[in-house]
Each structure stands twice: as structure tokens, then as C-alpha cells.
Amino acid sequence: MRFELENNTLNAIENENIVGYIDFELEDNVLNVIHTFVDPSQRGKGLAKKMMDEIYYYSLNNNYKIKASCSYAIKYLEDLN
């Protein structure tokens, strides 16, 4: 499994297929997670959390504040505190 950023999307790629993604908006140094998706074949394996970990560390490494409009991302960020 590898992760690739393309435009405002983080893709999770396995065997050259996108099996999950996170869409986000970036404005005024604030990264807002707006949508997460995991292919049904990959659900229950922790992929959404791995993708959120990638986005979270991406935001830290780029000095972005992070917020969430997506319900999964909201819960992820609440669990960090």
C-alpha cells in the first residue's frame, strides 16, 4: 500500500488501484478534510485511519492547521485530544 497526493486528494493505492482516498481543501494555511472513502473490499482494515494519519502528518510537516468537515475526520481529530 502506498499513498500519493494529487491536487487536493490523498489516494491509497494497492496493486495500482485506488482503494481509498481523502479529499481536502486548503485555504489560508488551513487543511480541511471534506471527504473520506474506503473501497468496500478494504473496509475494516484500518485504512481510513492510516489515510488520516498521512493527512495529519502532512499538515504538521507543512505548518497547516487541520480541521474536518467529514464525520470520520471529525472523530479522528477528537480522538487525538
N, C-alpha and C positions, 0 to 999 in steps of 0.2 A: 504494500500500500504506500502510495506517495501522495503528497499534497502539492497542488500548484495554484498560485494566484494568477488570475486572468481578469483584467479590468476590476470590477468590484465583486468578484466571486472567488471563493476558495473551493477548488474541486478536490475531491478524494478520488484517486484513480487506482484501480486494481485491474491487472491484465488488460491495460489500455482502455478500460471502460470507466466512465464516471459513475461511481456508485453512491455518491453523496456530494452535497455542496452547501455552502453558506453564501447567501447574498448579503451585501452590506453597502451602506452609504458612507461616504467620507466627506465631511464638511467642517471647516474651521477646526481642524485637528481633533474632531470627534468621529470615532468609528461607531456607527450604529448598525447592529446586526438586525436585519429585517426579515430573514427567512432562512430556515434550515430544512434540508431534505436528506433523507437516507433511503436508498432503494430498499424495497421490501425484503429482498434477499439478504440484506446486510443488517437488518434491524435486530436489536437485542445483543449486539456485539460490542457496544460502546463506541461506535463510530461517531455519533453526534458529539459526544464528549471529547473525543480526540480532535475533531474539527474545531470545536470551541477552544480547546487548549491551543491549537495552532493560531487561531484568530487572536486570542488573548495575548499570547507572547509576541505576535506580530505587532499588536497595538503598543505593548510595552516597549519593544525594541525601536519603535518609530515615534515614541513620545506622544501617542494618541490617547485621548481619553476614550473609554469604551462604554457604550450603553446598548440597550437592547429594546427592540420593538417586538421581537419574536418571543413567544411564550417559552420555548425551550431555553433560549439565551437568557431571558429574564431569570429563570430558575437557576441556571448555571452561575450567573453573577451573584445571585443571592446566596448560593451555597459557598461562594468564596469568602464571604464575610462571616 
